[in-house]
Amino acid sequence: MTADDAATATATAADAVVKATRPKRSLALRVVTTSEIQTFRDCPAKHDFKYRRRLRTRVEGKALAIGHVFHRGMSEGLLAGWRNVEGCTVDQRLARQKHAAIAYVDTDVFEWVARVVQHDPNADYAGLQAFADDTGAMLKFMLVNYFERAKRDLTALVLLEVEGAFSVNVRDALGRKSRLTFDGVRDAVFYDPATNAIELHEHKTVSNMPEDIGKRAEMDPQTSGYMYSLLEDRAAGRIKFLDGSPVPADAILGRVAYNAVRKKKPSTPKVNKDGKVSVAAIDTLAELYINALDLQAAPVAQGGRGIPITAEQAAKAQELAGRGGAAYYARVEYQKTRAEIDRWRNDTFVDASRMRQADRDPRARTRNPGNCNMAWSMACEYRAICLDDTPEIAATYRVSEHTHPEVREAEEMVAGAAAQVSPF
């Protein structure tokens, strides 16, 4: 038996296992998500492990864990701003939102740490404890900062849904139903009474400067797909207010609000040996820097250091004030045209066809070395099995019950949040 024959036999055996565990459904029907499409575009081999064989790591990575906790806090906070708020002022509603958003952060972070310890007997306990403390503080700042910066949404818009799972048919160019279904989770959907428009709000956690998101937000195919899902759900009468009443029948599809929240807590201004606040480059907010200057200039009798503020310090404070909060939160707003949505629909049919071919032909499940070797990205979670696809390595992963578990998890999250809004 040649090496190619052996590889084909191994792939055939793996296919048999996948078919035996896959839920029974029409072979002509395919359900896709944005994440699945992007995974296939990145690397067909990774798509095979993740979506055909449904292999998942025992414990999700730090970045994914932070994203899950952030979105849990976001959904709790958003719902708290629109449920049981009769008679509340905007400031009282905002206080409710911030309280609800951070209520479960510490618990969720420590649950992730517990899973790491459970599956890794050699875990660095001290390092994990420090990570939990730092990450919890960072997430609380991220959530509170978002609700403070997006305060206008409370007064100008009406919440329709948060973490809303959807499932819509992808129609062909003639508007006919196809055998392709698009599933996903919309972060938040609002109604703007002033323009009679339905708006899509997406929340992204980023490692770099949030303002940089504007360079690529409009190119994000996910928002095109989500706008398509809103078109379909609006036509079917599935877009409703929280009390169950439908949005106006003539409501139009409005803007996309792309919210970028940086995964970073502002630094505490450094104090030099001479008692003066440093004027060196610092990653912080203007209010924190000004508070440090006030403490420097305050009389010793009042707990300060009695050192006058220098011209350089005043200039640094002005520089930080000029940046506002852009170093930690930014919003990009834009419109999606029907032509862009139609392009997404056409592209999705092409991607689904390629994935269907890979389902049938193991040779189409090629590895993309360019995706594995990007020095600036995180290591692929399937690198071990990609290098050594044996039962022993496969056993180190778990098999997910669902092909797209993120959709099921969103449904459960919203059901829980809707049933019990965090106390204030």
N, C-alpha and C positions, 0 to 999 in steps of 0.2 A: 504494500500500500504506500503510495506516494504521500508527501507532506500535504499536498493539496487535497488528496482524498481523505486524509485524516482530519484536516480542518473542516471539510464538508460534513464528515460524519459527526464531528463534535457539534457543529452548528445545527445539524438535523436533530440530534439528541436534545439540544437545548430548546429547539422549537417545540419538540414534543412535550417537554415539561411546561413550557409557557402555555401551550394550548390546553393542557390538562387542568391548569389552575386559572385560566382566563374565564371571566363570567361569560355565559352563553349569550350571544347576540348575533344579529345578522352580520354575515361576513361582508356584506355590501355597505354597511353603515360604519362611518368613522367619526369619532368624537375627538376634536383637537382643542388645545388651549394655546394661548400665546407662548407660555413657557415651553410647551412641547415643541412648537414650531421653531422657536429660537434654539432649543437644544439640538434639534435635527440639523439646523443650519450650521451650528457651531461644530458638531461632530456626530455623524450618523452612528458611530460605535457607542458613544455615550447615550444617544437616544435609545439604542437597543437595550442597554443595561437598565436604563431608568424607566422607560415606558413600555417596552415589550416584555421584559422580564420582571419589571416592577421592583427592582432591587433598590434599597435605600440604606444609607449608613445607619448604624444602631443609634447614634446620637447626631443630631444636626450640628453643623458648624456654628462658630460664634456669630458670623455675619448673619446667617439665617435666623439664629435664635434672637438676635437683637431686632431684626425686622419683625419677627412674630410678636415680640413683646411690645414693640412700638405700635403695631397695627391693633393689637388688643387695647392698648391705652387710648389710641385714637378713636376706636369705635365706642368705647365706654364714655369718653369725654364728649363726643358728638351727640350721642343719645341723651346724655345728661343735660345738654343745653336745650333740648326740645321736649323732654318728657316731664310732666308734673311741674311746670314752671309758671303756672298762672299767677299773675300778680308780682312776679319777680322782675326786677330791673335788669338791664343789660349787664351791669357789673355783677349782680348777684348770680345771673346765669353763667357768666364767665367764671366766677369763683366755683360754681358747681362743676363746670366742665373740667377745670384744672384739678380739682380734688378727685373727681371720678377717674380722670386719665391716669393719675399716678397711684391710684389706690392699690393696684395689684402688681406694680412693677417689681418690688422686692421679692414677692412670692414667686412670680414667674421666672425671675432670674435665678433664684436659688433652686427652683425645680429643675432648670436646665443643668445647673452645677451638680445636683444630685444624680441626674442621669449619666453625666460624665463619670462620676465616681463609681456608679453602679457597674459601668461597662469597662472601666479602666482601673485595674487594681494598682497601677503604678502612677496614678494621678498625683499631681503636685497640689496638695491640699492648701498650703499657704498661698500659692499662686492663684488658685481658684477662688479662695476667699477674697483676695485683693481684687481679682477680676469682678467678682459679684458686687463688691462695694462700689468700685469705680464705675462699672457699667450701670448699676442701679441709679447712681447720682447723675450720670450722663443722660440716661433715658428720661429721668424726671425733668431735667432741664430742657431736653428736646421737646417734650410734650407741652410743658408749661409755656415755653417760648412760642411754639406754634399757635396755641390758642390765644396768646396775647397779640401776636402779629396778625392773625386772621380774624380779629375781633369784628371786623366789618361784616363778615358772613352772618353773624348773629342778628344784625339789624337789617341787612338788605336782602337776605335770602331765606328760604324755607327748606329744611332738610327733608329729603324724600327717602333716601336709603343710605345705609352705611355697611360696608363689607357685603354688598349685595351679590349673591351668587346668581348667575343667569345661565340659560341654555337656549340658544336660538339656532334655527336652521340657516345655513348659508345658501342663499338663492343664487341661481345662475344669472347670466346676463339678461335673460328675458323675464326675470322675476319669478321663475318657477322653483319650487322646492327641490332640493337636491338630496343626495344621500350623505351629506356632510353636515355635522352639527358642531357649533362653536360654543364652548363652555368657558366660564371665567368668573372673576370676582371684581366688581367695580368698588373702588375704595369708598367713594361717596358720590351721591347725586343730589343736586339742589335744584330748587325752582326759584326763578327770579321773577317776582310779581311785576316789577317795573317794565320788563321786556317780554313777559309771557314766554320765558325760555327755560328749557331743561338744560342744566349744566353738569358736566362731568368734572369731578375733582379727584386728581390722583396724588398720592403722597409717596415720595421717594426718599429713602435715607441714603445720603451720599457721604463719601469719605473726604472729598475735596470741597472747594468753595462752592456753595449752592448756586451762586450767580452764574457759574459756568454751565449750569444745566440748560440755559437758554440756547446754547450752541447746538444742542441735539434734541431738545424736547419735541419740537415739531416733526422730527424725523422718526419719533418713536412709533412703530407700527401698532403697539398695544392700544394706544388711544384711538387710532382709526378703527380697530376692531371693536373696541368698547362703544364708540359712537354708532357703529353699525348695530350693535346689540340694543342700544337705546332706540334706534329707529324701529327695529323689529318689535321690541317690547311696547313702545308707544302705540304702534299700529294695532297690537293685540290687546291694548288696554291694561297692560301690566304695570305701568308707571303710576304709582299712587302716593298720596300723602301718608304720614304715619298713622292717621286715624282710619285709613282704609278708603278714603274718598279719592276718586280719580283726579288727575291733573286736567286742566281744561283741554278739551278735544283739539283746540286749535293751537296748542302750545308748540312752539318751534324748538328745534335743536340749537342750543346756544354754544357758548364758548367751552373750551377746555381750560381748566385751571390746574397747572402742573406745579405742585408744591414740593420743593426740595428742602429737606431738613438735614443739617449736617450732624454726623455722628461725632460730636465733640462738645465738651463743656468748656466755657471760657476759663482761661487761666487766671490765677490770682496775681495781680501786679507784683513784681519783685521789688524788694526794698534793698538798696545798696548799703554797704557798711557805714556810709556817712549819714544814714537815716533818710535819704532822699529816694523817692520812687523812681525806678529805672525808666529811662526814655528809650531804651532799646526796643527793637521790634517785639511786639507782644500780641498774642492771639487772645483778645478779650473784648468785652463790651465797653463802650464809653462810660456808662454809669459806674461800672466797677473801678475803672481807672480814676474817675473823678472822686469817688468815695475814698480811694487810697490817698489822693492828693489832699482831700479835706482833713483826713487823719494826720497827714504830715504837717499841715499848716496850723492845726488846732493847738491852742496853748497847752503846755504840759499839765497845768492844773486841771484841764478838761480831758485828760487822757491822750492828748496828741503829742507831737514832737516839737512843735514850735518852729518849724523850718519853712520859710517862705517858698511859695511855688515859683519855679523858675520859668523863664520864657520858653525854654525847650519843652518843659512839662506841659505848659499851656498849649503849645503847638501840637504835642502828641495827643492831648485830650481832644483838641479840635479835629485832628485827623481821624481819630476813632469815631467821633460824633458824626463826621461826614460820611463815614461808611454805614452808619446806622446799624441795623442788625443783619446786614447782607452777608456777613461772614458765617452766619448760623442758620439763616432761613431766607429763601427767595421763592417768588412765585412768578411763573411765566404763563401768560394767558394768550390763547390763539384760537382760531377757528379751523375746523376741518371741513373742507369742501366735499361735495358729493363725489367729485372726480377722485379725490384722495381716498375716500371710503371705497369706491368702486375698484381702485387699484389694489387696496388691501384685499378685497374679496377675490379678485383674480389671482393675486399672489398666493392666497390661502388655498385655492383650488390646486395650484401648481405644487405647493408644499405637501398638501395631503396626498397628491398623486405620487410624489417621490417617496413619502413615508409608506404608502401602500405597496410600492414596488419593493422597498426594503423589508416589509413584512413577508413578502413572498420569496425574495431572493437574498440569501445571506451575503452574497458578494457585494450588494449595495450598501452593506453596513460598514462602510469604510471608516478608518481612523483618520482624523485630521491632525497631523502632528503640529501644525501651526497653532492649533488651539491649545494643545497640551503644553507647548513650550513658551507661552507668553510669560516673560519674567515678571510683568507687573500685575498678573492676575493670580488668584488663589489656585492652589493645586487642585486638580480634578479629583473628586471624591471616588472616582472609579479607576484611578491609576493602577491600583493593585491587581484588580481582576482583568484590566485591559492588558496588563503585561503577562498575567498567568491565570487564564480562565479555566480553573479547576474547581471541582466540588468543594475542596478544602477552603479555597479563597472565597467562593460564593457563599459558604456557610457563615462567613464573618459579616455578611449583610443580612438584612431582614427583607422579607417579601411584603410589599404593601398590599393591603386589601383592595385598594382602589388604584386605577391608573392615574387619576388626577385627584389625589387626596386633599390638595389645597382647597378645592371647591367644596368638598364635604366638610372640611374643617371650618370654612367660612360660614357655612350654613349653621353649624353647631354653635359657633361663636356668637352669631347674631341672635340665635334663639335664646341663648343664655343671657346675653346683654339686654335683650328686650324684656325678658321676664323679670329682671332685677336690676334696676338702675342703682349704681353705687350710692350709699347714703352720704348725706352732706352734714 
